[in-house]
């Protein structure tokens, strides 16, 4: 499989996107390290041919940081996982910007409010960060919890979305 990789500068640091031949985001995150992006994917799902180039999704990232928070909503993504993971990733895309959920509320959205660990695992295994906004899920006490790209980035994203 052929893929494109592109790194942009954002107020939160370097942001790298990996997209497939159909311009669907496979993985993304706040790093300039291409290997760190690839490692978000299972080894069997990693593209064999990766080239640097312009991605369609880059314009949505720029628009998001320019204040159009909804720009990321329609960017196509491609994720492979269990049925529960795929359902969870779809549910993450429905969380309204500026209205984060707790892991318990997110688990309830998935039909089992006691499955908090499963909800957290879905967030942790989310490869196309920003486009599938796992940063919008918080601990039950309202604290940030974890984030693959660091808590300062998560805090910044939530503040940006709350301000809009």
JOQUITA-V63778 format. One record per residue. N is the residue number from 1. PSI is psi in degrees with one decimal (none if undefined). NEAR is the number of other ideal C-beta (glycine too) atoms within 10 Angstrom. Layout:
n=N psi=PSI near=NEAR
n=N psi=PSI near=NEAR
This chain:
n=1 psi=136.9 near=11
n=2 psi=141.3 near=10
n=3 psi=157.7 near=22
n=4 psi=145.7 near=22
n=5 psi=138.8 near=20
n=6 psi=138.6 near=19
n=7 psi=131.3 near=16
n=8 psi=155.9 near=18
n=9 psi=132.9 near=11
n=10 psi=166.8 near=16
n=11 psi=-20.5 near=9
n=12 psi=10.9 near=18
n=13 psi=-173.0 near=16
n=14 psi=139.7 near=13
n=15 psi=122.7 near=26
n=16 psi=136.9 near=20
n=17 psi=137.8 near=28
n=18 psi=119.9 near=26
n=19 psi=151.9 near=27
n=20 psi=-175.6 near=16
n=21 psi=-21.4 near=11
n=22 psi=9.2 near=8
n=23 psi=22.8 near=14
n=24 psi=135.1 near=18
n=25 psi=124.0 near=26
n=26 psi=-41.0 near=25
n=27 psi=151.2 near=27
n=28 psi=158.3 near=29
n=29 psi=174.2 near=24
n=30 psi=79.0 near=22
n=31 psi=155.2 near=19
n=32 psi=-1.0 near=13
n=33 psi=105.5 near=12
n=34 psi=-36.8 near=14
n=35 psi=-38.9 near=7
n=36 psi=-35.3 near=15
n=37 psi=-47.1 near=24
n=38 psi=-37.3 near=20
n=39 psi=-10.5 near=13
n=40 psi=-16.2 near=20
n=41 psi=147.4 near=18
n=42 psi=145.1 near=11
n=43 psi=-38.4 near=7
n=44 psi=-15.3 near=6
n=45 psi=-1.2 near=16
n=46 psi=136.5 near=17
n=47 psi=147.8 near=19
n=48 psi=-24.5 near=7
n=49 psi=110.5 near=9
n=50 psi=128.0 near=16
n=51 psi=147.2 near=10
n=52 psi=139.2 near=10
n=53 psi=179.2 near=11
n=54 psi=133.1 near=10
n=55 psi=147.8 near=22
n=56 psi=-35.4 near=16
n=57 psi=-19.0 near=26
n=58 psi=-37.6 near=18
n=59 psi=-32.7 near=13
n=60 psi=-36.2 near=21
n=61 psi=-45.8 near=22
n=62 psi=-45.2 near=15
n=63 psi=-40.2 near=14
n=64 psi=-49.1 near=24
n=65 psi=-17.9 near=19
n=66 psi=3.5 near=9
n=67 psi=-7.8 near=10
n=68 psi=79.2 near=13
n=69 psi=-33.1 near=20
n=70 psi=-8.3 near=11
n=71 psi=-27.6 near=18
n=72 psi=-15.8 near=21
n=73 psi=-33.8 near=14
n=74 psi=4.7 near=9
n=75 psi=125.1 near=25
n=76 psi=139.8 near=14
n=77 psi=162.6 near=21
n=78 psi=119.7 near=15
n=79 psi=143.0 near=20
n=80 psi=131.0 near=12
n=81 psi=-170.8 near=16
n=82 psi=164.7 near=11
n=83 psi=-40.0 near=7
n=84 psi=-41.4 near=16
n=85 psi=-46.5 near=16
n=86 psi=-40.7 near=13
n=87 psi=-41.6 near=15
n=88 psi=-43.4 near=27
n=89 psi=-37.0 near=21
n=90 psi=-41.7 near=13
n=91 psi=-36.4 near=18
n=92 psi=-35.9 near=22
n=93 psi=-15.3 near=16
n=94 psi=-8.6 near=11
n=95 psi=126.1 near=20
n=96 psi=131.9 near=11
n=97 psi=136.4 near=18
n=98 psi=-4.1 near=14
n=99 psi=64.5 near=9
n=100 psi=154.3 near=21
n=101 psi=160.3 near=19
n=102 psi=164.4 near=18
n=103 psi=-36.3 near=21
n=104 psi=-44.8 near=17
n=105 psi=-38.7 near=16
n=106 psi=-41.9 near=26
n=107 psi=-39.5 near=22
n=108 psi=-38.4 near=16
n=109 psi=-29.8 near=18
n=110 psi=2.7 near=16
n=111 psi=1.2 near=10
n=112 psi=92.4 near=12
n=113 psi=-15.5 near=14
n=114 psi=-6.1 near=10
n=115 psi=50.8 near=19
n=116 psi=-39.8 near=18
n=117 psi=-38.9 near=10
n=118 psi=-41.1 near=17
n=119 psi=-43.9 near=27
n=120 psi=-38.4 near=18
n=121 psi=-38.0 near=14
n=122 psi=-43.0 near=27
n=123 psi=-43.7 near=23
n=124 psi=-30.4 near=12
n=125 psi=9.6 near=17
n=126 psi=114.1 near=27
n=127 psi=-43.7 near=27
n=128 psi=68.7 near=28
n=129 psi=152.9 near=25
n=130 psi=-53.9 near=26
n=131 psi=-33.1 near=26
n=132 psi=94.5 near=25
n=133 psi=72.0 near=24
n=134 psi=-17.9 near=26
n=135 psi=-12.6 near=26
n=136 psi=14.5 near=22
n=137 psi=129.3 near=29
n=138 psi=164.5 near=19
n=139 psi=160.8 near=14
n=140 psi=-28.0 near=11
n=141 psi=4.2 near=7
n=142 psi=-5.7 near=9
n=143 psi=165.0 near=9
n=144 psi=-35.4 near=15
n=145 psi=-146.8 near=19
n=146 psi=169.0 near=13
n=147 psi=127.4 near=21
n=148 psi=-29.3 near=19
n=149 psi=10.9 near=20
n=150 psi=143.2 near=15
n=151 psi=-33.5 near=13
n=152 psi=-36.7 near=13
n=153 psi=-45.3 near=22
n=154 psi=-45.9 near=24
n=155 psi=-42.0 near=14
n=156 psi=-43.6 near=17
n=157 psi=-45.4 near=24
n=158 psi=-40.0 near=19
n=159 psi=-41.7 near=10
n=160 psi=-44.1 near=17
n=161 psi=-34.7 near=19
n=162 psi=-28.2 near=12
n=163 psi=-17.1 near=9
n=164 psi=none near=11
